[in-house]
């Protein structure tokens, strides 16, 4: 018994020493802010509202600083001129893989042998965007009215495009089965997605853990390779990914888990992106009028009734500069991913203005483009406001020239990430969003049920996970256009 007491006292003393041990700033390092709570540091503030917290830290310390967050030292860089130094640095110095593997295991229970994101990216890079775009158009048309929920509609259509349909040729019966099956996938996926931030941070309640477990189990069954094997018109992307997993010797169970991860990676942000885009159009009639005018010109050039279209060609999709500007502006206001790197060795990081800061091995480096460049008043006039033509030149072409401190920016809008881990499916996602908006606006007149209603606040727990999601939906009325 005395030994047990002594052991307990020693353990408590060791824990106290660990909690109270204070790191100090060395010469050449960024400003250090430890917060007032040992070990936790700023974890509570960061988790509650990352954007507000990091804004406050930037006002206090400048565009680079180190904060203590739950036992980890995180150096935050908010100078977009210096981002390229980070996103193109070699893995031996700044590594994204370790954190990616951590999130894969914690959120999706995926453990892949000898996993290398760079190798996976190289094998999956030759996506057949044209084929996927055509297939998505067909699936969008199959579902008919998309106005009930952009998230539901796009995820179900995207799922069928990538993971296959019930049967070919498509009959009324097989389409009905596709609707039932994709609805099951969506509703189960949504249960998991709503709890994803808590899952990533390890803050699930007992009830949440039960709901997550049930949702994962159901999705693993729905997306099991054996079940998907009987589906028709599976995408080349899916075939290549399954072959990649097979070559790595991944089990059937783990392949199903990896496919759930890919469903989130490929589909999870498109619905929210379309929600915000349509909402901004509905709240800004001049933007809606400009987009509709361009769509009418597009239809005139195509010289084919929409009812007879089998797809929108890439040439047509690429000739909508007004819609492109609206999409870029919407993403500027709502895309808030974290770009993270693990510091693998002690290194000196050069800044674009000539300064140099020392980073310690074992720390984490974080870029947050949502604050800068996307919300930076030195780059964008009235950065909190939606301006549909912000990314248009006076002649109607795409605007790419933006400046900070008198110097042209390379990274002026970063919803898709940057560098080695830029979103691989960017082109497919953009095509999907534009096709959806095209179909909605060509077929329907829309209006908000409450035109004077405030735009929903963000679900603040979603900072770091891509597109922000609204705290609530915005009801609309719609009618079929004559």
N, C-alpha and C positions, 0 to 999 in steps of 0.2 A: 504493500500500500504506500509506504513512504517513497519508494522509487517511482510509483505512478504519479504521486503528487509532485515530486521533483521534476519528472519528465514534463508534466503539464506546465509547471512554472517556467521551465527552460523554453518550451515551445511558445508560451505566451510572450516571454521576453524577446525571443527571436522575431516573432511577428511584430511586436512593438518597434523593434529596431528597424525592421524592413519598412514599416509604415511611416516612421518618423525620419528615416534617412532622406536628406534633402540634397538633390542635385544642384550644383552651382554652375553658373555660366562661365565657360572658358573664353579666353581671348579669341576673337575671330568668329565666335558662334553667334547665331541669331539671338535676339532678345528672348529670355526665358520667363515664362509665366506659369507658376506651379499651382495657382489657386490656393484656397484656404483649407481644403480637406486633404489630409495625408492619403497618399496612394490614389484616391479617386480624382483628385485635382479638379478639373473642369468637366468631368464626365456627365454630371447631371445637367449642366447648362448646354453642353454640346448635344446631348441626346434629346433635350427638350426642343431646341430650336437652333440648329447648327448655323443657319444663315445669320441670325441676329447675333449669336455669340461671336462668330468669326468677324462680323462687321465691327463689333465693339473692340475686338482684339486688334484689328487693322487700324482703327482710329487711335488706339493706344500705342501700338508698337511699329506700325508701318506695314510694308507689303511682304515681310518675311518675319516669322517668329516661331518659337517652339512652346507648345503647351503640354501639360500633363493631363492625360485622359485615361482613367481607369488603369493606371500602372504603366501605360505606354507613353513614350515621349514622341509627339507628333509635330514635325516641322511643317508649317503651312506657308505655301508660296502663293502670292496673289498678284504677281507682276506678269501679265501675259506676254510681254516681250521676252521673258526668260523661260517660258514654258518649254520651248524646244530643247533647251539644255537638259531638261528632265525626261521628256517623253521619248527622246531618241538615244538616251544614254544606254550603254550596254548592260545586259543582265548581271554581269559580274560586279557591277557597282550599284545599280538601282534595279531591283527586281520586282516585277508584278506577280510572278507565278506563285510565290509562297502565299500571298494573301488570297489569290484566286482559289487555290486549293483549299485554304481554310474555309472560305465561304461555301465552296462546293460541298464540303463535308458537313459543315454546321447547318446549312439551310436545306440541302437536297439529299443528304446522306450518300453522296457519291464519292467513291474511292476508286480511282483508276490507276492501275499499275504503270509505273514509269511515265506518268502523265507529263506532257510537255505542251503547254498552250500554243507555243510557236509552231511546233510540228502539226498540231491539230489545225491551226489556222491555215497553214500552207496547203494541207490536204483538202480543206473545205473551201478554199478561196475561189476555185473556178465554178461559182454558182452560175446556173443557167438563168440569168435574170429575166430574159425574154420569155422563156418557157413558163417560169413561175408567175410572171405578170399576166400571161394569157390565162393560166389556170385560175389565178385569183379572180380575174374578171368573171369567169364562168361561175365560180362559187359565190361571188357577190350577187350576181344576177339571180342565182337559184334561190337565195333567201328572200328575195322580194323587197318589201319595205324595210329599210335599215334604220328608221328614225327612232325606234324604241330605245336603243342603247348602242352608241358607237363602239364601246368596249366589247360588248357581247357579240355584236355583228362582225367586227373585224377579227376577233380571236377565233370565232367559229369558222369563218371563211378561210383564215390563214391556216388553221389546223387542217382543214380538208385539203388545202393546196399542198402542204408539206407532207402530211402523214397519209394521204390517200382517201378515196371515197369508197362507198359500199360496193358499187359494181359499175361496169361499163358494158353496153351503152347505158346511160343514165335514164331510168324510167321514173314515173311518179312514185312508185313503191320504193325504189332505191333512194330517191331524193328525200322521201319522208323518213327513211331510216337514217340518212345522213343528218337530217335536222335533229332527230332524237338523240343520236350518238354525240354529235358536236355540242348539243345543249348540256348533256351530262358532263362532257369534258370541261365546258366553260364554267358551269356552276361549281364543280369540284375544284377547279383551278382557282376560281375567285375566292373560295373559302381559304385556300392556302395563301394566296397573294395578299389578302387583307391582313394576315398575321405575319407576313414576311419580315417587316422591320423588327418586330419583337423577337422573332426566331433568330435573326442575324445577331441581335444584341444579347441573346440569352436571357430575355426577361419575360418569358411566357408564364402565365398563371397555370395552375393545375388544369383548369377547364380548357384553356388555350392549347395546352399540350395534347389533350385528348382530341380536340378538333383537328389539330395539325396531323396527328397520327392517322386519324380516319381519312382525311383528305389525301394524304400521301399514299396510303394503302390503296385507295380507290383509283388514284391516277396511275399507280404502278400497274394495276390490272388493266386499265383502259389502254395504256400505252405499251404494254408488254410486246416484245418483238414477235412472239407467237401469235398474238391477236392481230397485230398489224400485218402479218404476213399474208393474210387473206384479203387485204384491202387492195383495190385497184388504183391504177394511176398514181402510184407513190412517186414522190419527187426524186430526181437524181440526187438532190442534197441528202435526203433520208437514206437512200441506198448507199451513198458514199460514207455517210456517218456510221451506219451500222457495220459496214465493211471495216472501217477504221477501228471500231470497238472490237470486232471479231479478231482482227490482226493483233490487238493488244492482249487477247486472251481474256476479255471481260465476260463474266458470267451473264446468264439470261436475266437474273434478278437485277444485277448492277446496270445492265443495258437499259432496262425499263426505267431505272432511276435517272440515268443519264438523259433519256429521252424527255423526261419531265423537266429536267434542267433546261434542255434545249427549247422546250415549249415556252418556258418563261423568257429565255434569252431572245427568242425570235419574235414572240408575240406580245410580251408583257407591257411594252411601252407604246405600241401603235394605237391602242384604244384611247388611252389618256391623251395622246398627242392630237388625235382627231377631235376629241371632246373639246379641248381648248381652242383648236382652230375654228370649229364651227361656232363656238360660243363667242369668240371675238368677232366673227363675221356678223352674227346676229346682234351684237351690241354696237356695231359700227356700220350703219347702213351704207356709208360711202364706200367702205371696203367690200361689202357684199355686192354693190352695184358694179364695182370695177371687176370683180372676179366673174360675175355673171356675164358681163359684156365680153370678156375674153373667152369664156366658154362658148358663147354664141358664135364668135369668130372662128373658134376651133371647129365647131360643128359644120360651119359653112365650108371650111377647107376640106374636111373629111368627105363631105358630099355623100353621106350615108346615114340613114335613120338610126338612132340609138338602138332601137329594138332589133336591128339587124347586125349590130356590131358584135364581133366575137372577142375583141380586145381593143385596147388603146395602144397604138404602136409607141415604141420608145421615142420616135421622132415627134409624135404629138405630145407625149408626156413632157418632153424636153422643151416644148415651145409654149410654155405657160408662165412667163416671167412674173406676172402679177400674183398668181397662185403660189409660185415659188417664194416671192417676197413675203406673202402672208404666212406661209409655213415657217420660213426662217424667223420672222418676227415672233410668231407664236412659240416656237422652240426657244428663242432667246429669253422669253419671259417665264418659261415653265420647265425647261430641262435643267436638272440640278444634280448631275452625277459627281461623285468624288473620283478623282484620278489619283491613285495611290501607288507608291513604290516603297519597297523595303530597302533600307540602306544597308548594303552588304559589307562595305568596308568604310573605314574612316576616309572621308574625301573632302576636297575643297570644291565648292560649287560656284562657278562664275555667274554673275548676274549681267544682264544686258547693259546696265549703266556703268559697268567697270568694277563694281564692288565684288567681293568674294567672301563666302561664308563657309565655315567648317561644319560638316555633318558627321554625327557619330554613328558608327556601326551599331545595328540593332534598333535604331530609331525608324520611324515611318515618315515618309514625305508625302504631303497631301496638296494637290491643286484643287481649287474650287472655282471653275470658270463661271459659275452662276453669279458670283460676286464680281469678278473681273476676268474676262472683259464684258460679260453679258449685261450686268447691271451697273456698269461703271459710268458715272456722269462725265468723266473726262473723255469718254469715247462716244457715248450716245447722249444726245440732247433729250431731256425728260425720259430717263431710262425706265421709269416705272409705267410709262404710257405705251399703249398699243398704237403703232403707226404702220398701217398696212404697206406703205410705199417706202419704208425705211431702207429696204435693200434694193431699191430701184434708182437708176440714174435718170436724169431728165428726159433722155431719149428712149426710156422704157427698158433698157438693158439692165442686167444684174449689176448692182453696186458691190464692189469688192474693196474699195479704198476707205479704210477707217484708220484713225490716227490716235495715238496717246503720247503726250509729251512731245508733239511735233514729229513723231516717227511713225511711219506706216506699220500697221499691225499685220502679221501673218495669221495669227490666231485671234479673230475678232468675234467668232461665234462658235461654240464647241459642244453642241448637243450630242455629237457622236463620239466624243472622246478625241484622242489624238495620238500620233506616234505609233508605237508598236502595238498598242491595244485599241486602236480605232475600230469602231463597230464594223464587223465584216459584212453584215447584212444591210448596210446603210442604203444602198441603191434599191434593194427590194422593199425596204420599209418606206422610203420616199414614194416609190411607185404605188405601193399599197394605199398609202394615205391619200395620194392625189386621185387614184381611181375611185376610192370611196367617196371623196368630196365631189368629184365629177358626177357620179351616179346620183348622189343625193340632190345636188343642185339642179341637175337637168330634169329629174323626175318630180321634184317636190318644191312647193313654196313652204317656207318655214317661218315661224315667229315664236318668240318666247311667250309662254303663258302669262308671265309677269314681266313686261319689257323694262320696268323700272327696278327690278330685283337686282341686288348687288351680286357681282361676280363672286363665286364661292371662295372662301379662304383655302389655302393649301392644307392638306394633311401633313403637318410638320414632321411627322415620323418618317416621311418618305425621302427626306434629304439624303442624297448619296446613292440612291437606287435608280437613277435615271429620271424619267418624267415624273413631275409632281402630280399627285392625284387630288381631286377636289374633296372637300369635306361633305359635300352633298351634290345631288344631281340638279339640273336645271330643266324643269318640264317645258315642253314645246308643243305647239300645235302645227300640224302640217296638212297639206292637201295635194293631191296629184295635180301636176301642171297640165293644162290643156295641150 
